[in-house]
Amino acid sequence: MAFYIYWGDDDFALVQGVQTLRDQTLDPHWASFNFDRIDSDQTDGLRQALTQAMTPPFGQGQRLIWLVDPPLFQQCSEDLLQELERTLPQIPETTVLLMTSGKKPNGRLKSTKLLNKQAEVREFALVPPWKTDQIADRVRQAAKEVGVTLNRAAGEFLVESVGNNTRQLYSELEKLKLFAGDRPEPLDLAKVSSLVTTSTQNSLQLASALRSGDVTRALGLLADLINRNEPPLRIVATLVGQFRTWLWIKVMLEAGERDDKAIAAAADVGNPKRIYFLQQEIRNLSQRQLLGCLPLLLDLEAGLKRGQDPLEALQIKVIQICEICRH
């Protein structure tokens, strides 16, 4: 038996992974007979999945059993644990068992420890929006998969436009692939910027406006983010991450550190070459100003978790942070 556990908050990438496994496992002529998706809301879903997994495939190919968000990743009774221990070793080689979850399985549970020993585990996590070097790596990888060649400026524009939105990234790349056709030369900035949707803003642009003390632009970007249903806590998480990175770099520089690799390691920046550009971004800000912004952001996060009105709370903090960064 092949056994996989896929988990993570990047829904689009996870579903792509499931589709790839499905294509590799099932004979297309017999797929409808040999594929079962069992959702978490189905009564006794785990036992149903294990029963189906024991059934030989019909016709050619293998059988794929997909158990979606099983509760056993967060809690598992002793009866279910014993059934897992008894059944998993008996599942035939012709079955592929897949379990998926949007949350990380609880590693303290006996069931999770058992499953991790038996399964191949893959994580499908969204890249934090402020880790633009990792997003750039993902853009390059996705472009290669789709078959689109971009020059450096076009790639950087795509990173800024889509952020960590994997679904939008692949959508834009498919659009660019259709446009490129059989052209061998890389697409440049002019072509990409004319095709890629840029009307939406990301939280990093809001961080840039805050850093500049531009209240009008910051409030406009915030309104755009809220209007397209960006979760307020995700906006705050991005801002906290970005301001923390800027603060670490400023602290290291003012302490006399000049080694980009050392600064990158302290600031959790994957690519040391980005340190120069990050330095330029905060050249007009002092350590005192950056230190003054972080408590406001952390207070904002706490307020949102306590149930404050998201738009009002965000607007107040945006104005306060812009005030700090202007003076």
C-alpha positions as CSV (number, residue, x, y, z in Angstrom):
1,M,0.0,0.0,0.0
2,A,1.1,3.6,-0.7
3,F,0.0,6.0,2.0
4,Y,0.2,9.8,1.9
5,I,-0.7,12.6,4.2
6,Y,-1.0,16.1,2.6
7,W,-1.6,19.1,4.8
8,G,-1.3,22.9,4.7
9,D,-3.2,26.2,4.1
10,D,-2.4,26.5,0.4
11,D,-5.6,25.0,-0.8
12,F,-4.8,25.4,-4.5
13,A,-1.4,23.7,-4.3
14,L,-2.8,20.9,-2.1
15,V,-5.6,20.2,-4.6
16,Q,-3.1,20.2,-7.4
17,G,-1.0,17.7,-5.5
18,V,-4.1,15.5,-5.1
19,Q,-4.8,15.7,-8.8
20,T,-1.3,14.7,-9.7
21,L,-1.5,11.7,-7.4
22,R,-4.9,10.8,-8.9
23,D,-3.4,10.9,-12.4
24,Q,-0.5,8.8,-11.4
25,T,-2.6,6.2,-9.6
26,L,-5.7,5.6,-11.6
27,D,-6.2,4.1,-15.0
28,P,-8.3,6.7,-16.8
29,H,-10.7,4.1,-18.2
30,W,-11.5,2.7,-14.7
31,A,-11.1,5.9,-12.6
32,S,-14.8,6.3,-11.8
33,F,-14.8,2.8,-10.3
34,N,-11.6,3.0,-8.3
35,F,-11.7,6.5,-6.8
36,D,-13.5,7.3,-3.6
37,R,-13.5,10.7,-1.9
38,I,-14.8,10.6,1.7
39,D,-15.4,13.9,3.5
40,S,-15.1,14.5,7.2
41,D,-18.8,15.1,7.6
42,Q,-19.7,11.6,6.5
43,T,-20.7,9.3,9.3
44,D,-17.9,7.0,10.4
45,G,-15.7,8.3,7.5
46,L,-12.4,6.7,8.7
47,R,-13.9,3.3,9.0
48,Q,-15.6,3.7,5.6
49,A,-12.2,4.7,4.1
50,L,-10.4,1.7,5.7
51,T,-13.1,-0.6,4.4
52,Q,-12.8,0.8,0.9
53,A,-9.1,0.6,1.0
54,M,-9.2,-3.1,1.6
55,T,-11.3,-3.6,-1.6
56,P,-9.3,-4.7,-4.7
57,P,-9.5,-2.3,-7.7
58,F,-12.0,-3.0,-10.4
59,G,-10.4,-3.5,-13.8
60,Q,-7.0,-2.0,-14.5
61,G,-4.8,0.3,-12.4
62,Q,-5.0,0.9,-8.6
63,R,-7.6,2.1,-6.2
64,L,-7.4,5.6,-4.6
65,I,-9.1,6.4,-1.4
66,W,-9.1,10.1,-0.4
67,L,-10.1,11.0,3.2
68,V,-10.7,14.7,3.5
69,D,-10.0,16.5,6.9
70,P,-10.4,13.4,9.1
71,P,-10.9,14.4,12.8
72,L,-8.2,11.9,13.9
73,F,-5.6,14.5,13.1
74,Q,-6.8,16.5,16.1
75,Q,-8.4,13.8,18.3
76,C,-8.6,10.1,18.1
77,S,-10.4,7.6,20.3
78,E,-8.7,4.4,21.6
79,D,-11.1,2.3,19.4
80,L,-10.1,4.2,16.2
81,L,-6.4,4.0,17.1
82,Q,-6.7,0.2,17.5
83,E,-8.5,-0.1,14.2
84,L,-5.8,1.9,12.5
85,E,-3.1,-0.3,14.0
86,R,-5.0,-3.5,13.0
87,T,-6.0,-2.4,9.4
88,L,-3.2,-0.3,8.0
89,P,-0.7,-3.2,7.7
90,Q,-3.4,-5.3,5.9
91,I,-4.2,-2.9,3.1
92,P,-3.2,-4.4,-0.2
93,E,-0.5,-3.0,-2.5
94,T,-3.1,-2.1,-5.1
95,T,-4.5,0.6,-2.9
96,V,-3.3,4.2,-2.5
97,L,-4.6,5.9,0.7
98,L,-4.6,9.7,0.9
99,M,-5.5,11.8,3.9
100,T,-5.6,15.6,3.6
101,S,-6.0,18.4,6.2
102,G,-5.9,22.2,6.1
103,K,-4.3,22.2,9.6
104,K,-1.1,20.6,10.8
105,P,-1.8,17.2,12.4
106,N,-1.4,17.2,16.2
107,G,2.0,15.7,16.7
108,R,1.3,14.8,20.3
109,L,-1.4,12.3,19.4
110,K,-0.7,8.6,19.2
111,S,-2.7,8.4,16.0
112,T,-0.5,11.1,14.4
113,K,2.7,9.3,15.5
114,L,1.4,6.1,14.0
115,L,0.3,7.7,10.7
116,N,3.6,9.5,10.3
117,K,5.5,6.2,10.6
118,Q,3.4,4.7,7.8
119,A,2.8,7.6,5.5
120,E,4.7,9.9,3.2
121,V,3.9,13.4,4.6
122,R,3.9,16.5,2.4
123,E,3.3,20.1,3.5
124,F,1.4,22.6,1.3
125,A,1.9,25.8,3.2
126,L,1.4,29.3,1.9
127,V,4.7,31.2,1.8
128,P,4.5,34.1,4.3
129,P,3.8,37.3,2.2
130,W,6.8,39.1,3.5
131,K,9.3,36.4,2.4
132,T,9.5,37.7,-1.2
133,D,12.6,35.7,-1.9
134,Q,10.7,32.4,-1.3
135,I,7.8,33.8,-3.4
136,A,10.2,34.6,-6.2
137,D,11.5,31.0,-6.0
138,R,7.9,29.7,-6.3
139,V,7.2,32.0,-9.2
140,R,10.2,30.7,-11.1
141,Q,9.3,27.1,-10.3
142,A,5.7,27.6,-11.4
143,A,6.7,29.4,-14.6
144,K,9.0,26.4,-15.5
145,E,6.1,24.0,-14.8
146,V,3.7,25.9,-17.0
147,G,6.2,26.5,-19.7
148,V,6.5,30.3,-19.5
149,T,9.9,32.1,-19.8
150,L,10.2,35.5,-18.1
151,N,13.0,38.0,-18.0
152,R,14.1,39.2,-14.6
153,A,12.0,42.4,-14.5
154,A,8.9,40.5,-15.6
155,G,9.5,37.9,-12.9
156,E,9.8,40.6,-10.2
157,F,6.7,42.3,-11.4
158,L,4.8,39.0,-11.2
159,V,6.1,38.4,-7.6
160,E,4.8,41.9,-6.6
161,S,1.5,41.4,-8.3
162,V,0.4,38.0,-7.1
163,G,2.2,37.8,-3.7
164,N,1.7,34.4,-2.1
165,N,-1.6,33.7,-3.9
166,T,-0.8,30.4,-5.7
167,R,-4.2,30.3,-7.5
168,Q,-3.7,33.7,-9.0
169,L,-0.1,32.9,-9.9
170,Y,-1.0,29.8,-12.0
171,S,-4.0,31.7,-13.5
172,E,-1.7,34.5,-14.6
173,L,0.9,32.1,-15.9
174,E,-1.7,30.2,-18.0
175,K,-2.7,33.6,-19.5
176,L,0.9,34.5,-20.3
177,K,1.4,31.0,-21.9
178,L,-1.5,31.6,-24.2
179,F,-0.1,35.0,-25.2
180,A,3.5,33.8,-25.7
181,G,2.4,30.9,-28.0
182,D,5.5,29.6,-29.8
183,R,7.7,32.7,-29.2
184,P,11.1,31.5,-28.0
185,E,12.2,34.8,-26.4
186,P,11.4,35.5,-22.7
187,L,8.4,37.8,-22.0
188,D,9.5,41.2,-20.8
189,L,8.1,43.6,-18.3
190,A,6.0,45.6,-20.8
191,K,4.2,42.5,-22.1
192,V,3.6,41.0,-18.6
193,S,2.4,44.3,-17.0
194,S,-0.1,44.7,-19.8
195,L,-1.6,41.3,-19.2
196,V,-1.3,40.6,-15.4
197,T,-4.1,41.8,-13.2
198,T,-2.6,44.5,-10.9
199,S,-5.8,46.3,-9.7
200,T,-5.6,44.4,-6.4
201,Q,-3.1,45.4,-3.8
202,N,-1.1,43.2,-1.4
203,S,-0.2,43.8,2.2
204,L,3.5,44.5,1.4
205,Q,2.5,47.5,-0.6
206,L,0.6,48.7,2.5
207,A,3.7,48.1,4.6
208,S,5.7,50.3,2.1
209,A,3.1,53.1,2.3
210,L,3.3,52.9,6.1
211,R,7.0,53.1,6.0
212,S,6.8,56.2,3.9
213,G,4.2,57.8,6.2
214,D,1.8,58.2,3.3
215,V,-1.6,58.2,5.1
216,T,-3.7,58.7,2.0
217,R,-2.1,55.9,0.0
218,A,-2.0,53.6,3.0
219,L,-5.7,54.1,3.7
220,G,-6.5,53.5,0.1
221,L,-4.5,50.3,0.0
222,L,-6.2,49.2,3.2
223,A,-9.6,49.8,1.7
224,D,-8.7,47.8,-1.4
225,L,-7.5,44.9,0.7
226,I,-10.7,44.8,2.8
227,N,-12.9,45.2,-0.2
228,R,-11.4,42.1,-1.8
229,N,-11.9,40.2,1.5
230,E,-8.3,39.9,2.6
231,P,-8.5,38.5,6.2
232,P,-7.6,41.3,8.6
233,L,-5.4,39.0,10.7
234,R,-3.5,38.0,7.6
235,I,-2.9,41.7,6.8
236,V,-1.5,42.3,10.3
237,A,0.6,39.1,10.1
238,T,2.3,40.5,6.9
239,L,2.9,43.9,8.4
240,V,4.3,42.4,11.6
241,G,6.7,40.2,9.6
242,Q,7.8,43.1,7.4
243,F,8.4,45.6,10.2
244,R,10.2,42.9,12.3
245,T,12.5,42.3,9.3
246,W,13.2,46.0,8.9
247,L,13.9,46.4,12.6
248,W,16.3,43.5,12.7
249,I,18.3,44.9,9.8
250,K,18.3,48.4,11.4
251,V,19.5,46.9,14.7
252,M,22.3,45.0,13.0
253,L,23.4,47.9,11.0
254,E,23.5,50.3,14.0
255,A,25.5,47.7,15.9
256,G,28.1,47.9,13.2
257,E,27.4,44.7,11.4
258,R,28.3,44.9,7.6
259,D,28.2,41.2,6.6
260,D,25.0,40.7,4.5
261,K,25.0,37.0,5.3
262,A,25.0,37.6,9.0
263,I,22.3,40.3,8.7
264,A,20.2,38.0,6.5
265,A,20.5,35.2,9.1
266,A,19.5,37.4,12.0
267,A,16.5,38.9,10.0
268,D,15.4,35.5,8.6
269,V,15.9,36.7,5.0
270,G,16.7,33.8,2.7
271,N,18.6,35.6,0.1
272,P,21.5,37.8,1.4
273,K,21.5,39.8,-1.8
274,R,18.1,41.3,-0.7
275,I,19.7,43.0,2.3
276,Y,21.0,45.9,0.2
277,F,17.6,46.7,-1.1
278,L,16.0,46.3,2.4
279,Q,18.6,48.7,3.7
280,Q,17.6,51.3,1.1
281,E,14.0,50.9,2.1
282,I,14.7,51.9,5.8
283,R,17.5,54.4,5.2
284,N,15.2,57.3,6.3
285,L,13.8,55.4,9.4
286,S,15.4,55.2,12.8
287,Q,15.5,52.2,15.1
288,R,13.3,54.3,17.5
289,Q,10.6,54.7,14.8
290,L,10.6,51.0,13.9
291,L,10.5,50.0,17.6
292,G,7.5,52.3,18.0
293,C,5.6,50.6,15.2
294,L,5.8,47.0,16.3
295,P,3.9,47.5,19.6
296,L,1.1,49.2,17.7
297,L,0.8,46.2,15.3
298,L,0.9,43.7,18.1
299,D,-1.8,45.6,19.9
300,L,-3.8,45.7,16.7
301,E,-3.5,41.9,16.4
302,A,-4.6,41.4,20.0
303,G,-7.6,43.8,19.4
304,L,-8.8,41.9,16.3
305,K,-8.6,38.6,18.2
306,R,-10.8,40.1,20.9
307,G,-13.4,41.1,18.4
308,Q,-12.7,44.8,17.5
309,D,-14.2,46.1,14.3
310,P,-11.5,45.2,11.8
311,L,-11.8,48.2,9.5
312,E,-11.9,50.8,12.3
313,A,-9.1,49.2,14.2
314,L,-6.9,48.9,11.1
315,Q,-7.6,52.5,10.0
316,I,-6.6,53.9,13.5
317,K,-3.3,52.0,13.6
318,V,-2.5,52.9,10.0
319,I,-2.8,56.6,10.9
320,Q,-0.7,56.1,14.1
321,I,2.1,54.2,12.3
322,C,2.2,56.8,9.5
323,E,2.6,59.5,12.1
324,I,5.5,57.6,13.7
325,C,7.3,57.1,10.4
326,R,6.9,60.7,9.3
327,H,8.6,62.1,12.5
